[in-house]
């Protein structure tokens, strides 16, 4: 299981700051993305799908065949803004695919069972 690198309170605060103002500074945005990737890694352990949110981070998640070298067969890549919208439930996986804000390849790349990770406050 992955170890928590970003304190839960600090990470959650960064995500909530992004919810309040999506134009937060780069440091807060980076923390929000890295924390949410960390949460995905904790909730969906494994190494069969690589989730990339450049330039902030990437994680390997979901049980299945383990990928070790080269380009993984199951890859999800999206911008920080698109990722955080999925994380807080502002958009669904299906909506992101239809809008082409997510690039997903491979048979295991559907992250909809794991999203949203953190609900946007009412």
TIRO-2110 file (N, C-alpha, C; in Angstrom, 1 decimal):
// TIRO-2110
0.8, -1.2, 0.0, N, 1, A
0.0, 0.0, 0.0, CA, 1, A
0.9, 1.2, 0.0, C, 1, A
0.4, 2.2, -0.7, N, 2, A
1.2, 3.5, -0.8, CA, 2, A
1.2, 4.2, 0.5, C, 2, A
2.3, 4.9, 0.8, N, 3, A
2.4, 5.7, 2.1, CA, 3, A
1.9, 7.1, 1.8, C, 3, A
1.3, 7.7, 2.8, N, 4, A
0.8, 9.1, 2.6, CA, 4, A
1.9, 10.1, 2.7, C, 4, A
2.1, 10.8, 1.6, N, 5, A
3.2, 11.8, 1.5, CA, 5, A
2.8, 13.2, 1.9, C, 5, A
1.5, 13.5, 1.6, N, 6, A
0.9, 14.8, 1.9, CA, 6, A
-0.1, 14.6, 3.0, C, 6, A
0.1, 15.4, 4.0, N, 7, A
-0.8, 15.3, 5.2, CA, 7, A
-2.3, 15.5, 4.7, C, 7, A
-3.2, 14.7, 5.2, N, 8, A
-4.6, 14.7, 4.8, CA, 8, A
-5.2, 16.0, 5.0, C, 8, A
-5.0, 16.7, 6.1, N, 9, A
-5.6, 18.0, 6.4, CA, 9, A
-5.0, 19.1, 5.4, C, 9, A
-3.7, 19.0, 5.1, N, 10, A
-3.1, 20.0, 4.2, CA, 10, A
-3.6, 19.7, 2.8, C, 10, A
-3.7, 18.5, 2.4, N, 11, A
-4.2, 18.1, 1.0, CA, 11, A
-5.6, 18.5, 0.8, C, 11, A
-6.5, 18.1, 1.8, N, 12, A
-7.9, 18.5, 1.7, CA, 12, A
-8.1, 20.0, 1.7, C, 12, A
-7.3, 20.7, 2.4, N, 13, A
-7.4, 22.2, 2.4, CA, 13, A
-7.0, 22.7, 1.0, C, 13, A
-6.1, 22.1, 0.4, N, 14, A
-5.7, 22.6, -1.0, CA, 14, A
-6.8, 22.3, -2.0, C, 14, A
-7.4, 21.1, -1.9, N, 15, A
-8.6, 20.8, -2.8, CA, 15, A
-9.7, 21.8, -2.5, C, 15, A
-10.0, 22.0, -1.3, N, 16, A
-11.1, 22.9, -1.0, CA, 16, A
-10.8, 24.4, -1.4, C, 16, A
-9.5, 24.8, -1.3, N, 17, A
-9.1, 26.1, -1.8, CA, 17, A
-9.3, 26.2, -3.3, C, 17, A
-9.0, 25.1, -4.0, N, 18, A
-9.3, 25.1, -5.5, CA, 18, A
-10.8, 25.1, -5.8, C, 18, A
-11.6, 24.5, -4.9, N, 19, A
-13.0, 24.5, -5.1, CA, 19, A
-13.5, 26.0, -5.0, C, 19, A
-13.0, 26.7, -4.0, N, 20, A
-13.4, 28.1, -3.8, CA, 20, A
-12.9, 29.0, -4.9, C, 20, A
-11.7, 28.7, -5.4, N, 21, A
-11.2, 29.6, -6.5, CA, 21, A
-10.2, 28.8, -7.4, C, 21, A
-10.7, 28.3, -8.5, N, 22, A
-9.9, 27.5, -9.4, CA, 22, A
-8.6, 28.2, -9.9, C, 22, A
-8.5, 29.5, -9.7, N, 23, A
-7.3, 30.2, -10.1, CA, 23, A
-6.2, 30.3, -9.0, C, 23, A
-6.3, 29.4, -8.0, N, 24, A
-5.3, 29.4, -6.9, CA, 24, A
-3.9, 29.3, -7.5, C, 24, A
-3.0, 29.7, -6.7, N, 25, A
-1.6, 29.7, -7.1, CA, 25, A
-1.1, 28.3, -7.5, C, 25, A
0.0, 28.2, -8.1, N, 26, A
0.6, 26.9, -8.6, CA, 26, A
0.9, 26.0, -7.4, C, 26, A
1.4, 26.5, -6.3, N, 27, A
1.7, 25.7, -5.2, CA, 27, A
0.5, 25.0, -4.6, C, 27, A
-0.6, 25.7, -4.5, N, 28, A
-1.8, 25.1, -4.0, CA, 28, A
-2.4, 24.1, -5.0, C, 28, A
-2.4, 24.5, -6.3, N, 29, A
-2.8, 23.6, -7.3, CA, 29, A
-2.0, 22.3, -7.3, C, 29, A
-0.7, 22.4, -7.2, N, 30, A
0.1, 21.2, -7.2, CA, 30, A
-0.2, 20.3, -6.0, C, 30, A
-0.4, 20.9, -4.8, N, 31, A
-0.7, 20.2, -3.6, CA, 31, A
-2.1, 19.5, -3.8, C, 31, A
-3.1, 20.2, -4.3, N, 32, A
-4.4, 19.6, -4.5, CA, 32, A
-4.3, 18.4, -5.5, C, 32, A
-3.6, 18.5, -6.6, N, 33, A
-3.4, 17.4, -7.5, CA, 33, A
-2.7, 16.2, -6.9, C, 33, A
-1.6, 16.5, -6.3, N, 34, A
-0.7, 15.4, -5.7, CA, 34, A
-1.5, 14.7, -4.6, C, 34, A
-2.2, 15.5, -3.8, N, 35, A
-3.0, 14.9, -2.7, CA, 35, A
-4.1, 14.0, -3.3, C, 35, A
-4.8, 14.5, -4.3, N, 36, A
-5.9, 13.7, -4.8, CA, 36, A
-5.3, 12.4, -5.6, C, 36, A
-4.2, 12.5, -6.2, N, 37, A
-3.6, 11.3, -6.8, CA, 37, A
-3.2, 10.3, -5.7, C, 37, A
-2.7, 10.9, -4.6, N, 38, A
-2.3, 10.0, -3.5, CA, 38, A
-3.6, 9.3, -2.9, C, 38, A
-4.7, 10.0, -2.8, N, 39, A
-5.9, 9.4, -2.4, CA, 39, A
-6.4, 8.3, -3.3, C, 39, A
-6.3, 8.6, -4.6, N, 40, A
-6.7, 7.5, -5.6, CA, 40, A
-5.8, 6.3, -5.4, C, 40, A
-4.5, 6.5, -5.2, N, 41, A
-3.6, 5.4, -5.0, CA, 41, A
-3.9, 4.6, -3.7, C, 41, A
-4.4, 5.3, -2.7, N, 42, A
-4.7, 4.6, -1.5, CA, 42, A
-6.1, 3.8, -1.6, C, 42, A
-7.0, 4.4, -2.4, N, 43, A
-8.3, 3.8, -2.6, CA, 43, A
-8.3, 2.7, -3.7, C, 43, A
-7.4, 2.7, -4.6, N, 44, A
-7.4, 1.8, -5.7, CA, 44, A
-6.0, 1.3, -5.9, C, 44, A
-5.4, 0.5, -4.9, N, 45, A
-4.0, 0.1, -5.0, CA, 45, A
-3.8, -0.9, -6.2, C, 45, A
-2.7, -0.8, -6.7, N, 46, A
-2.3, -1.7, -7.8, CA, 46, A
-1.4, -1.0, -8.8, C, 46, A
-1.1, -1.7, -9.9, N, 47, A
-0.1, -1.1, -10.8, CA, 47, A
-0.5, -1.4, -12.3, C, 47, A
-1.8, -1.5, -12.5, N, 48, A
-2.2, -1.9, -13.9, CA, 48, A
-2.6, -0.6, -14.7, C, 48, A
-2.8, 0.5, -14.1, N, 49, A
-3.3, 1.7, -14.8, CA, 49, A
-2.4, 2.9, -14.3, C, 49, A
-1.8, 3.7, -15.2, N, 50, A
-1.1, 4.8, -14.9, CA, 50, A
-1.9, 6.1, -15.1, C, 50, A
-2.1, 6.9, -14.1, N, 51, A
-2.9, 8.1, -14.1, CA, 51, A
-1.8, 9.3, -14.1, C, 51, A
-1.9, 10.1, -15.1, N, 52, A
-0.9, 11.2, -15.3, CA, 52, A
-1.6, 12.5, -15.3, C, 52, A
-1.1, 13.5, -14.5, N, 53, A
-1.6, 14.8, -14.5, CA, 53, A
-0.4, 15.7, -14.5, C, 53, A
0.1, 15.9, -15.8, N, 54, A
1.4, 16.7, -15.9, CA, 54, A
1.1, 18.2, -15.7, C, 54, A
2.0, 18.9, -15.1, N, 55, A
3.4, 18.4, -14.7, CA, 55, A
3.4, 18.0, -13.2, C, 55, A
2.3, 17.8, -12.6, N, 56, A
2.3, 17.6, -11.2, CA, 56, A
2.5, 16.2, -10.6, C, 56, A
2.1, 15.2, -11.4, N, 57, A
2.3, 13.9, -10.8, CA, 57, A
1.7, 12.8, -11.7, C, 57, A
2.0, 11.6, -11.3, N, 58, A
1.5, 10.4, -11.9, CA, 58, A
1.5, 9.2, -10.8, C, 58, A
0.5, 8.4, -10.9, N, 59, A
0.5, 7.2, -10.0, CA, 59, A
0.0, 6.0, -10.8, C, 59, A
0.4, 4.9, -10.3, N, 60, A
-0.1, 3.6, -10.8, CA, 60, A
-1.1, 3.0, -9.8, C, 60, A
-2.2, 2.6, -10.4, N, 61, A
-3.3, 2.2, -9.5, CA, 61, A
-4.1, 1.0, -10.1, C, 61, A
-5.0, 0.5, -9.4, N, 62, A
-5.9, -0.6, -9.8, CA, 62, A
-5.2, -2.0, -9.9, C, 62, A
-5.7, -2.9, -9.2, N, 63, A
-5.1, -4.3, -9.3, CA, 63, A
-5.2, -4.9, -10.7, C, 63, A
-4.3, -5.7, -11.0, N, 64, A
-4.3, -6.4, -12.3, CA, 64, A
-2.9, -6.7, -12.7, C, 64, A
-2.7, -6.9, -14.0, N, 65, A
-1.3, -7.1, -14.4, CA, 65, A
-0.4, -5.9, -14.1, C, 65, A
0.7, -6.2, -13.6, N, 66, A
1.7, -5.2, -13.2, CA, 66, A
2.5, -4.7, -14.3, C, 66, A
2.6, -3.4, -14.5, N, 67, A
3.4, -2.8, -15.6, CA, 67, A
4.7, -2.3, -15.0, C, 67, A
5.8, -2.7, -15.6, N, 68, A
7.1, -2.3, -15.1, CA, 68, A
8.0, -1.4, -16.0, C, 68, A
7.9, -1.6, -17.3, N, 69, A
8.8, -0.8, -18.2, CA, 69, A
8.1, -0.3, -19.4, C, 69, A
8.5, 0.9, -19.9, N, 70, A
8.0, 1.4, -21.2, CA, 70, A
6.6, 2.0, -20.9, C, 70, A
5.9, 2.3, -22.0, N, 71, A
4.5, 2.9, -21.9, CA, 71, A
3.5, 1.8, -21.4, C, 71, A
2.8, 2.1, -20.3, N, 72, A
1.9, 1.1, -19.9, CA, 72, A
0.7, 1.0, -20.8, C, 72, A
0.1, -0.2, -20.9, N, 73, A
-1.1, -0.4, -21.8, CA, 73, A
-2.3, 0.3, -21.3, C, 73, A
-2.4, 0.7, -20.1, N, 74, A
-3.6, 1.4, -19.6, CA, 74, A
-3.1, 2.7, -19.0, C, 74, A
-3.4, 3.8, -19.7, N, 75, A
-3.0, 5.2, -19.3, CA, 75, A
-4.1, 6.1, -19.4, C, 75, A
-4.2, 7.0, -18.3, N, 76, A
-5.1, 8.0, -18.2, CA, 76, A
-4.3, 9.3, -18.1, C, 76, A
-4.6, 10.3, -18.9, N, 77, A
-3.9, 11.6, -18.8, CA, 77, A
-4.8, 12.7, -19.0, C, 77, A
-4.7, 13.7, -18.1, N, 78, A
-5.5, 14.9, -18.2, CA, 78, A
-4.9, 16.1, -17.5, C, 78, A
-5.5, 17.3, -17.7, N, 79, A
-4.9, 18.5, -17.1, CA, 79, A
-5.3, 18.5, -15.6, C, 79, A
-4.6, 19.4, -14.9, N, 80, A
-4.9, 19.5, -13.5, CA, 80, A
-6.4, 20.0, -13.2, C, 80, A
-6.9, 20.9, -14.0, N, 81, A
-8.2, 21.4, -13.9, CA, 81, A
-9.2, 20.3, -14.1, C, 81, A
-9.0, 19.5, -15.2, N, 82, A
-9.9, 18.4, -15.6, CA, 82, A
-9.9, 17.4, -14.5, C, 82, A
-8.7, 17.0, -14.0, N, 83, A
-8.6, 16.0, -12.9, CA, 83, A
-9.4, 16.5, -11.7, C, 83, A
-9.1, 17.7, -11.2, N, 84, A
-9.8, 18.2, -10.0, CA, 84, A
-11.3, 18.2, -10.2, C, 84, A
-11.8, 18.6, -11.3, N, 85, A
-13.2, 18.5, -11.6, CA, 85, A
-13.8, 17.1, -11.4, C, 85, A
-13.1, 16.1, -11.8, N, 86, A
-13.5, 14.7, -11.6, CA, 86, A
-13.4, 14.4, -10.1, C, 86, A
-12.3, 14.8, -9.5, N, 87, A
-12.1, 14.5, -8.1, CA, 87, A
-13.2, 15.0, -7.2, C, 87, A
-13.7, 16.2, -7.4, N, 88, A
-14.7, 16.8, -6.5, CA, 88, A
-16.2, 16.5, -7.1, C, 88, A
-16.3, 15.9, -8.2, N, 89, A
-17.6, 15.6, -8.7, CA, 89, A
-18.3, 16.7, -9.5, C, 89, A
-17.5, 17.7, -10.0, N, 90, A
-18.0, 18.7, -10.8, CA, 90, A
-18.4, 18.2, -12.2, C, 90, A
-17.7, 17.1, -12.6, N, 91, A
-18.0, 16.4, -13.9, CA, 91, A
-17.9, 14.9, -13.7, C, 91, A
-18.5, 14.2, -14.5, N, 92, A
-18.4, 12.7, -14.4, CA, 92, A
-17.4, 12.2, -15.4, C, 92, A
-17.0, 11.0, -15.3, N, 93, A
-16.1, 10.4, -16.2, CA, 93, A
-16.6, 10.4, -17.6, C, 93, A
-17.9, 10.0, -17.8, N, 94, A
-18.5, 10.0, -19.1, CA, 94, A
-18.5, 11.4, -19.7, C, 94, A
-18.8, 12.4, -18.9, N, 95, A
-18.8, 13.8, -19.5, CA, 95, A
-17.4, 14.2, -19.9, C, 95, A
-16.4, 13.8, -19.1, N, 96, A
-15.0, 14.1, -19.4, CA, 96, A
-14.6, 13.5, -20.7, C, 96, A
-15.0, 12.2, -20.9, N, 97, A
-14.7, 11.5, -22.2, CA, 97, A
-15.4, 12.2, -23.3, C, 97, A
-16.7, 12.5, -23.2, N, 98, A
-17.4, 13.2, -24.3, CA, 98, A
-16.8, 14.5, -24.6, C, 98, A
-16.3, 15.2, -23.7, N, 99, A
-15.7, 16.6, -23.9, CA, 99, A
-14.3, 16.5, -24.3, C, 99, A
-13.7, 15.3, -24.3, N, 100, A
-12.3, 15.0, -24.7, CA, 100, A
-11.4, 15.7, -23.7, C, 100, A
-11.7, 15.9, -22.5, N, 101, A
-10.8, 16.5, -21.5, CA, 101, A
-10.0, 15.4, -20.8, C, 101, A
-10.2, 14.2, -21.1, N, 102, A
-9.4, 13.0, -20.6, CA, 102, A
-9.0, 12.2, -21.7, C, 102, A
-7.8, 11.7, -21.7, N, 103, A
-7.2, 10.8, -22.7, CA, 103, A
-7.1, 9.5, -21.9, C, 103, A
-7.8, 8.5, -22.3, N, 104, A
-7.7, 7.2, -21.6, CA, 104, A
-7.6, 6.1, -22.6, C, 104, A
-6.6, 5.2, -22.4, N, 105, A
-6.3, 4.1, -23.3, CA, 105, A
-6.2, 2.8, -22.5, C, 105, A
-6.7, 1.8, -23.1, N, 106, A
-6.6, 0.5, -22.4, CA, 106, A
-7.9, 0.1, -21.8, C, 106, A
-8.1, -1.2, -21.7, N, 107, A
-9.3, -1.8, -21.2, CA, 107, A
-9.6, -1.5, -19.7, C, 107, A
-8.6, -1.2, -18.9, N, 108, A
-8.9, -0.9, -17.5, CA, 108, A
-8.8, 0.5, -17.1, C, 108, A
-8.8, 1.4, -18.1, N, 109, A
-8.6, 2.8, -17.8, CA, 109, A
-9.8, 3.6, -17.3, C, 109, A
-11.0, 3.0, -17.2, N, 110, A
-12.1, 3.7, -16.7, CA, 110, A
-12.1, 3.9, -15.2, C, 110, A
-11.9, 5.2, -14.8, N, 111, A
-11.8, 5.5, -13.3, CA, 111, A
-13.1, 5.8, -12.7, C, 111, A
-14.2, 5.7, -13.4, N, 112, A
-15.5, 6.1, -12.8, CA, 112, A
-15.9, 5.5, -11.5, C, 112, A
-15.5, 4.2, -11.2, N, 113, A
-15.8, 3.6, -10.0, CA, 113, A
-15.2, 4.3, -8.8, C, 113, A
-14.1, 5.0, -9.0, N, 114, A
-13.3, 5.6, -7.9, CA, 114, A
-13.6, 7.1, -7.8, C, 114, A
-14.4, 7.7, -8.6, N, 115, A
-14.6, 9.1, -8.6, CA, 115, A
-16.1, 9.5, -8.3, C, 115, A
-16.4, 10.5, -7.6, N, 116, A
-15.4, 11.5, -7.0, CA, 116, A
-14.7, 11.0, -5.8, C, 116, A
-13.6, 11.5, -5.5, N, 117, A
-12.8, 11.1, -4.4, CA, 117, A
-13.1, 12.0, -3.2, C, 117, A
-13.4, 13.3, -3.4, N, 118, A
-13.7, 14.2, -2.3, CA, 118, A
-14.9, 15.1, -2.8, C, 118, A
-15.9, 15.1, -2.1, N, 119, A
-17.1, 15.9, -2.5, CA, 119, A
-16.9, 17.4, -2.3, C, 119, A
-17.3, 18.2, -3.2, N, 120, A
-17.2, 19.6, -3.1, CA, 120, A
-18.2, 20.0, -2.0, C, 120, A
-17.8, 20.9, -1.1, N, 121, A
-18.7, 21.4, -0.1, CA, 121, A
-19.9, 22.1, -0.6, C, 121, A
-21.1, 21.9, 0.0, N, 122, A
-22.3, 22.5, -0.5, CA, 122, A
-22.3, 24.0, -0.3, C, 122, A
END
